[in-house]
Amino acid sequence: MPQIFLPDLRLHAELSGPGNGAPLVLLHALGLDSSIWDDLLPLLPPSLRILRLDLRGHGRSDTPAPPYAMGALIRDTERAMDHFRLRDAALLGLSIGGLVAQGLAVKRLDLVRALILSNTAAKIGRPETWQPRIDAVAQGGMAAITAPTLERWLGRTWATHPAEPRLRALLLHADPKGWTGCAAAISGTDFYQTTATLRLPTLAIAGANDASTPPDLVRETADLIPGHRFALMRGTGHIPPVEKPAEYAALIGQFLTDIGHA
């Protein structure tokens, strides 16, 4: 599988689609990896040039010692896009991936033409809510937070949700150091003021059953960007590409088509 060798880090990356296609960059959620997009990719417009990354500390990317700064995660994505010479891309960021997408759009508008902010916000939680989770994972590994995480992601019937086995396996396989490193980055991030400066096509997607980034929180962030679109997926939680990939792909494909990116 492709690897990007940066001076201080090795990132796992997969690039697919026609060489002259409009670029789409996929950024996954905390504790997961780029495999969450597996069911989505075949459903997206075939004209797209798609880059999916494993964030630092996740999947097959390197795991530096935690904690991480959000600026480092943004810089990783920036360098990956520069490596593949991707410009004027649409960024699809899910959860922490949405924070990275917002930060990169502010920093490098030449790289970003449009945003799809999925199950995310300009600020996700507070340090006092993140620190107990970070401590729990540092002491007990990923098993210490897997059940409450799945409940926040999938809703009250999480234990019998069809996506539960796959998401549980991914969480338990995650590197605790990578999780705590990225959780620290989320804890220290507040993009309300910077995201409010953005003026680019934006689609915000929320899941009705998502207790991690509830619909009102997603909408509050979307409202910072004039002209945005907002979509609420019923019967869906925090990880729609795994829960309802066809419905999710339809929203994304329609948005990209409407803005002339697909």
N, C-alpha and C positions, 0 to 999 in steps of 0.2 A: 504494500500500500504506500502511496506517496507520503513523504515526510518533507517538512520545510526545516532546514537547518539554519537557525538564526544564531548570532554570536553567543547568546546566553541561554538558548532554549530550542528544543526540537518540538515542532507542532505536527500533529497528524492532520492531513488535509486530503480531501477528495474533490477533484474537479471533473465535471461531466457536462455533456452537451456540446453543441457546435462551437467551433473556435470563434466564430463571428457573432455568436448569440449575445443577447442582452444579459448582463451579469446579475445573478441573484445570489446573495451570501446568506447562509443559514447559520444561526447562532443558538445553541441549545440551552436548556435549563440547568440549574444547579443539581449536581449529583447524577446527571445523565451523560449522554455522549451523542455523537453525530448519528448513531444508529436510530434515534427516534424519528428521523426523517425517511427511513427506508420505505414506509408505506406511502408517503406523500410524493416522492420523486416521480414515480411513473404516472401520476395524475396531474402533474403540472404541464404547462405548454412546452412542447418539445423544442421550441426555438431558444429556450433559456440556456445560458452558460452558468451552471450552478456550482458554487463552492461551498462545501460544508467542512467545518473545523471541529476538532475537539479542543475545548478551552484548556488552558494550562491547568494541570492537576486533574484532568479528566480523560477518560478513554485511553487512547494510545499516545497522547501528548506527554511531555515530561512533567514531573511534579516537583517544582522547586519547594524549598522550605517555606511554610506559611509564616505569617499572613501575607496576602496579596493586596495590592492597591488596585482600585478600579482603573486608574490610569495605565497600569501594566497590562490589563486585559484589553483595553482599547488599543494600546500600542501593538499588542500581538496581532489583532485583527488588521490593523493598518499595515503592518509589515507583511502579513500574508497576502493582502490585496495588492500591495506593491510588487511582491514576488511574482504573482501571476499576471501583473499588469492589468488589473481590473479597475476600470473607471466608470463613473456614472452608474453605479450599481444600485439595485434595490436591496435593502437589508431587511431580512426577516429575523427579528430577535424575540426569543421566547423567554420570559422571566428574566434571569440575569442577562441573557442574551439581548433582551430589549434595553437594558441599561447600557450595555456595551454599544448597541446600535445608536442610542441617543447621544452618547458621548462622542462617538466617532463622527456622527453627522455634524456636530458642533465644531469639532476639531478639523475635519478634512471634508469640507463640503464638495471638493472636487471629486471625491471618491463616491459620494452618496447622492443619488438622484431621488430616491423615494424610501420611505420607511413603512414596514409592517410591524407594528408593536403589538405582540401577542402575549396576553396574560402577564402584563408587566406594568410598571409605573415609573414615574420620575424618582420616587423614593419608595422602597419596599421594606416596611418594618422599621424598627428603631434599634439602637445598640442594645438596649436592655431586653429586647425580645430575642435578639440573635445570640447574645453571649451565653445564655444557658444552653442553647443548642450546640454552640461551638464547644463548650466545656463537656457536654455529654458525649459528643463524637470523639473528642480528644481522649476521653477516659474509657469509653465503651465501644468505640467503633461505630460503623454505620448502623448496626442493628439497634443501637440505642435510640435512634430517631426515625426508623423506617415506618413503623405503624402510624405515629402521629403525622408524619409527612404525607403518607398516602391518604389519610383521612382528610387533611387540608386540601389535597389535590383533587380527590375523587368524590368527596361528599360523604354523607352519612352511611350510604350503602357501599362504602369503599371495599369492604372485605369480600363482597361477591361481584365486584365490578369486573367485566371481561378484561380490562387493561391491567388489573391488579398484579397478576403473576409476572407479566413482562416488566412493569415498572418496579416491582419489588426486587426482581433479579438484578436490574440495572443499579438500583440504589445500593444493594448489598455488595455489589461488585465494585462500587466506587471507592477510590482511594480516600481514606479519612483525612489525610493531609491536604489533598486537593479540595475536598469539600470545605474544610475549615478555612483554608486560604481564601477561597472564593466567597464564603459566607462573611468573612471579615471585610471583603471588598464591598459586598452589598450593604453591610451594616454602616459603613462610613460614607455612603453615597446619597447625595441629595441633588437631583438635577432639575428641580422646579424652575429655577431662574434661567438656566442655560437652555433647557428644552423650550421654554417660552420664546426664545429668540428664533426658533426654526421656522422656516417658510418653505416647505416642500411637500409634495404629495404624501399623505400619510393615511394608512388604514390601521385602526386599532381594533383588536379582536379580544373579546372577553368570554369566559365560560360561566354560565349561570350557576354552576355548582362549585365554582372555584373559591375556596376560603383563603387561599394563599395571596392571590391578587383579585379581590372581589370586583364585580363589574363596575361598581361606583368608583373604585380606585382607578381602574383602567380608563374610565370615561373622564375622570378628573384630569388625568395626564393628557388624554387626547384633546381636551378642551384648551390646552395650552397652545395648540398648533392650529392656526386658522385654516379653515377649509378641509379639515380632516374628515374621514369617514369612520363610523363606528359600527361594529357588528357584534351582536350578542348571540352566542351559540347555546341553544337550549339543550339541556340534558348532557352538558359537557363541563368538565372541570378544568384543571390547570394545564393539561398536556393534550390539546386537541389533535396534534398529528398522530398520536397513538390511539386516542379515543374515537375520533370521527374523521379519519383522513380524507374521505371523499368530500364531505361538507366543507372542511377546512380548505382543501385544494380549490373548490369552486369559488370560495370567497377570494382567495389569493389570485387565482387565474383571472377572475373578472376585474379585479382592481388593476392588475398589471396590464391587462388588455385595454382598459379604459384610459390609462395614462400613456398608452403607446409604448409600453415596455415589453410586450409579448405579442 
